[in-house]
Amino acid sequence: MSMNTSTPDNSNGFVVFVNLAIFFLVSGLIFGPASSFFAERDSRIAGQRKVPARLTAIAAQSSNIQSIVSDTNAQMRSGEFLTGPNGNVSGPVQ
């Protein structure tokens, strides 16, 4: 006894085509938003990594700033800065 299936070859191709179309549709609906979510998350993490690097660079300048402050204080004590009216600088007319 032989089993005779009465489905022609082109209907099998149609079923395969429909299954592939459904697979790509479902995978696009699931993996598309998921990949955009992970890409957005990665860019947010990269942005957050820049903040500590910037703050570290600012903190590294502390010794330079302290040096400038002490130089300015020394100049103020030694009288390098002019005090009082300056005739060469224009100011408000009285």
C-alpha positions in Angstrom: 0.0 0.0 0.0 1.3 3.3 -0.9 0.2 6.5 0.6 -0.8 9.0 -1.9 -0.6 12.6 -0.8 -2.6 14.8 -3.1 -0.7 18.0 -2.4 1.0 19.4 -5.4 4.6 20.7 -5.1 3.7 24.3 -5.5 1.5 24.3 -2.4 4.4 23.1 -0.4 6.4 26.0 -1.7 3.6 28.4 -0.7 3.5 27.0 2.8 7.3 27.4 3.1 7.0 31.0 1.8 4.2 31.9 4.3 6.2 30.3 7.2 9.3 32.3 6.2 7.2 35.5 5.9 5.7 35.0 9.4 9.1 34.2 10.8 10.7 37.4 9.4 7.7 39.5 10.6 7.8 38.1 14.1 11.6 38.4 14.3 11.4 41.9 13.1 8.8 42.9 15.6 10.8 41.3 18.5 14.5 41.9 17.6 14.1 45.4 16.0 13.0 47.1 19.2 15.3 45.0 21.3 18.3 46.0 19.3 17.4 49.7 19.4 16.9 49.4 23.1 20.4 47.9 23.6 22.0 50.5 21.2 20.4 53.3 23.2 21.5 51.8 26.5 25.1 51.5 25.2 25.2 55.1 24.1 23.8 56.2 27.5 26.5 54.2 29.3 29.2 55.7 27.1 27.9 59.2 28.0 28.0 58.3 31.6 31.5 57.1 31.4 32.6 60.5 30.1 31.5 62.3 33.3 34.0 60.6 35.7 36.8 61.2 33.2 35.9 64.9 33.0 35.7 65.2 36.8 39.1 63.4 37.1 40.6 65.8 34.7 39.3 68.7 36.7 40.5 67.3 40.0 44.0 66.8 38.4 44.2 70.6 37.9 43.8 71.2 41.6 47.6 71.6 42.2 47.8 74.1 39.3 45.0 76.2 40.7 46.4 76.1 44.2 49.7 77.3 42.8 48.0 80.2 40.9 46.1 81.2 44.1 49.3 81.3 46.2 51.1 83.3 43.5 48.2 85.8 43.4 48.2 86.0 47.2 52.0 86.7 47.2 51.6 89.4 44.5 48.9 91.0 46.6 51.1 91.1 49.7 54.1 92.4 47.8 52.2 95.3 46.3 52.5 94.3 42.6 48.9 95.3 42.0 48.1 99.0 41.8 45.6 100.4 44.3 43.8 103.6 44.1 42.8 105.8 41.2 44.6 105.2 37.9 44.8 108.2 35.6 45.3 106.2 32.4 42.1 104.2 32.7 38.9 105.9 31.7 36.1 105.6 34.2 32.8 107.3 34.9 32.8 111.1 34.5 31.9 112.9 37.7 
